[in-house]
Amino acid sequence: MYTSLIKSIAIISIVSIFSSSLSANEKKEIELINLAAKQRMLSQSIAKNYLYVHKNIAIRKTKKELKSSLNNFFKAHKKLVLSIKDEEITNLLEFVELSSNDLNLTIAQPFSLDNAQLILDLSESMLEGSQYVVNSLKNSIKVEESQSIELAGKQRMLAQRIAKYYIAYQVGIKDENTVRSMKIAVELFSKNLELLKNSKQNTKIIQKKIKEIDKLWTIVHKFYNNIEKGGLPLIVLNTTNKITKKMNTITQLYLNINNKNPS
């Protein structure tokens, strides 16, 4: 299930063309796509931080990140519910809300491996549901999509997903799926990074930032793949957060290319 999910995700962070020909409704749809896209990353971040908190690693930092990710997820979800009228998408949002509410209630309960597994499962449901919303909104408008933006957006989610499964194994969820999901995420990140390095859309500043990530990734991906050996949860936490932030910057730079005001 998890393998097919991660392979089938067609990450669309946003479209690359912001021309004057776009109608007000199309621009609104683009904003909603952005909002729904961020929910995928938050679904992974919430579960990751929950597990780090209960592993007593960087607890002050991860508690703060957990609270922030939860608040941002529910805030964005409320906006999506108020803005989307399509019945099919609305029904899916209701399911995502049920999953997120269950997750929030589970977080408040005493920690156990059963609850930790439930958090992982709920975060997967939230990811899958949020991806469906993105795809449905994307299909409602006809604008050109940028592969580079898609890939950069996907990398943010994958970085958080890597940390989620790494710490899940260290917490005690040492099953085959945890290891497999982790290694698939690492493999996808490596493949996407190679594609981004060769993107024709790369400006000098984008190329520089991608090289920074590539240099870091060359070292740290080996730590991630040693999930069964463990022992480096703080390094994994800090490096995946760093990669997420850098990929977020790169995604925004790709978006700015066609705005006649690149950063």
Phi, psi and omega in degrees: 000312183290323179297313181294326179297308186291329178285333185269352182292118176259089189292122177237096183287322175181168179272162188264350184250123177237069184266168181292346182283347180289135178281168178298322179294321179294320178295323177294319178298320179298318178298319180292323176299317177302315183296314180294325180296321180293333180299328180296313179296319181296325179299323179282323180295320180300309181297318180301309183293325176301315182290323178295320179302314184278355171265359179059043178244124182046048192299321179296316180292314184288329174297318180295316180294322179298313180298317180295316180296319177297312180299316181294322180296310182292325177295315179293321180299317180299318180295320179297316180298318181287336187263336186259129182251346180301127187297319182295315179292321179299318177298320179293321178297326177295322177293317178300321179295319177299316180295317181291326176293318176298319179297316180298320178292322180292322178301325182282348181275162175303143183289139173206163178296326177296317179292323178297318177295322178296320177299317178299314181296318180293323178294328176291320177296320179294322178295311181297317180295318180295323177295321178298319179298315179301311182297320181294317179293321180299322182288347183274351178230154182244094177220156183288139181255148180255124180296322182296320178293319178301313183293317180296320178295322180295324181297326179298314180294318182296324179298316178291326179293320178301312180296324180299311183284331176298310183287331177299319179294319181292329179291330179136001178271076189259056178256174183298324182295322180299312180294315182297314181297321178299310185290328176294318179296319178297316180297317179294321179298316180299316180296316180295324180297320178297320179294319179294323180299331183255012182293136178288347180275354185293124170273177180298319182290323177295315180300321179297316182290324177295321178297325178297316179293318181299319179297317178292316183298322180305326180274309193281337183296336177292324177295317182298318182290344176270038183304322182287336176281319177068201175092356183230042184296326180289321176297318179297316179301309185290321182287321179291325175294321179295317179296319179301314180295319180293321178292327177296318178296317180296318178302315180295324178295320176298320180295327184283344184304317184264010180264004181060020177210059185294147178275000000 
